[in-house]
């Protein structure tokens, strides 16, 4: 099989077998029928961006990795997310940490 693919392995963690994916690079080739792209009024590059946005929105990719996959600078990708009202992945702990940092900065100025 040409190219490297991710391979599922078993390793032991605290005496229990754990499945994980290797970090070997993988290549996915997908056939998109031309009529699907025409119907969607999309280019292949636009389809790649849509997939990257979807993977980010479903929290399967980080913003940086999704932007890289889309072939866009992070700032441009972030703008595309904002236009769709898709915010960054932000949990409660991060929000509290940012609020504390902001309060310290305000108190210092």
ABEGO torsion letter per residue (X at the ends): XBEBBBBBBBBBBGGBBBBBBBABBBBBBBBBBAAAAAAAGBBAAAAAAAAAAAAAAAGABBAAAAAAAAGBBAAAAAAAAAAAGBBBBBBAAAAAAAAAAAAAAAAAX
